Amino acid sequence: MTRKISFSALCEEEKQKPTKLEDLYARAARVTRKAVTTVKMWAIGRQMPDDLTIEILAKEFQCDFDYLKESFAALVEQYKGRKEAKEAV
């Protein structure tokens, strides 16, 4: 049986499905017991996870703790720079 659906409706359905990135956010949120929105804030550099959280993420994703911590710190600095540049305009 086929269903009657427009291509744009198919696109909308696909938009509603979780992506691999959303799966990553959900997994990080689950193992750290944080909200997905918090994980997204880490991803854009708006917030910095604490050392225990970074340790949990490093173990879960088999990453080097120091490198992961440095990369989070770099993201935070980039975010601050973008925010300051935006406020200067």
Buried (B, 14 or more C-beta within 10 A) or exposed (E): EEEEEEEEEEEEEEEEEEEEEEEBBEBBBEBBEBEBEBBBBBBEBBBBBEEEBBBBBBEEEEBEEEEBBEBBEEBBEEBEEEEEEEEEE
